[in-house]
Amino acid sequence: MHPVTGSSSAIDLTFVTPSLSLNYTWKPVDDLHGSDHLPILLSSNNSISEEKLPHWKITKANWTLFQTQSNNLLTESTPLDNQDSILFFNNTSKF
């Protein structure tokens, strides 16, 4: 509570898991930007790679081949109700 005006405000907090806490720097910014609170700047300590992130061109996928291979894998004699079928699918999938 502000001692002169009697107005109240909330504490500015930032929550992060302990495993990520060392990867970020927390600091208040001096410019209020018209607010009565200092903005908080949360910055990553990791350098950002200029390498592009992988992405998929969904429109160029061969969906007919995908459907055929999926159907073949799912209709083989491998049981679909246990963990072995998941391992089988993951190990034989070439998509």
C-alpha positions in Angstrom: 0.0 0.0 0.0 1.3 3.4 -1.0 1.9 5.4 2.2 0.7 8.8 0.8 -2.2 7.9 -1.6 -3.3 4.7 0.1 -3.4 2.9 -3.2 -2.3 -0.8 -3.3 -0.4 -2.8 -5.9 0.7 -6.3 -6.4 4.2 -7.7 -6.0 5.9 -8.3 -9.4 6.9 -12.0 -9.5 8.2 -14.3 -12.1 8.0 -18.1 -11.5 10.4 -20.5 -13.1 11.3 -24.1 -12.4 14.7 -24.6 -10.6 16.1 -26.5 -13.6 15.5 -23.4 -15.8 16.4 -20.7 -13.3 20.1 -20.6 -14.2 19.3 -20.2 -17.9 17.6 -16.8 -17.4 18.4 -13.4 -16.1 15.7 -11.4 -14.3 16.0 -7.6 -14.0 13.7 -4.6 -13.7 13.8 -2.1 -16.5 14.3 1.6 -15.5 11.7 3.0 -17.9 8.2 2.8 -16.3 6.4 3.2 -19.7 3.7 5.1 -17.9 3.1 2.5 -15.2 3.7 2.7 -11.5 5.7 -0.6 -11.7 9.0 -1.3 -13.2 8.7 -3.7 -16.1 10.5 -7.0 -15.7 12.9 -8.2 -18.4 13.4 -12.0 -18.4 16.3 -12.8 -20.7 17.7 -16.1 -21.8 21.4 -16.7 -21.1 21.6 -19.1 -24.0 22.7 -17.9 -27.3 20.1 -18.4 -30.0 21.4 -20.5 -32.9 21.0 -18.9 -36.3 20.4 -22.3 -37.7 16.8 -22.7 -38.9 14.6 -25.0 -36.9 13.3 -28.0 -38.7 9.8 -27.8 -40.1 7.6 -29.9 -42.4 6.0 -28.9 -45.7 2.7 -30.7 -45.1 1.3 -29.8 -48.5 4.2 -31.6 -50.2 3.8 -34.9 -48.2 3.0 -38.1 -50.1 -0.1 -38.9 -48.2 -1.0 -41.9 -50.3 2.3 -43.5 -49.5 1.9 -42.5 -45.8 -1.6 -44.1 -45.7 -0.4 -47.3 -47.4 2.6 -47.7 -45.2 0.6 -47.0 -42.1 -2.1 -49.5 -43.0 0.5 -52.1 -43.8 2.2 -51.6 -40.4 -1.0 -51.6 -38.5 -2.5 -54.7 -40.1 0.5 -56.9 -39.7 0.3 -59.7 -37.2 1.7 -57.5 -34.4 -0.8 -57.2 -31.5 -2.0 -53.7 -31.0 -2.9 -54.0 -27.4 0.5 -54.1 -25.7 3.7 -52.2 -25.4 5.5 -54.4 -27.9 3.3 -53.1 -30.7 4.4 -49.5 -29.9 8.1 -50.5 -30.0 7.5 -52.4 -33.2 5.9 -49.4 -34.9 8.5 -47.0 -33.7 11.4 -49.2 -34.8 9.9 -50.0 -38.3 8.4 -46.6 -39.1 10.3 -44.7 -41.9 8.1 -41.6 -42.1 
